[in-house]
């Protein structure tokens, strides 16, 4: 699961719109949309931390996903 997939999943689980997540995080709605559609592949760690904190996603999930990707290469 990509970072964008995790963000979209958790946002929808909370019943939030992109606009609501944008207001809560200070990340633009258009940028969030790019992330969720996996059109922006390498967001900064600052943005990831902000989003994951608000969405209650443990940051170690990102590392787990990266490790899984390296194993499948």
Secondary structure, DSSP 4 states (H G I P E B T S, - for coil): --HHHHHHHHHHHHT--HHHHHHHH---HHHHHHHHTT------HHHHHHHHHHHT--THHHHHHHHHHHHT-
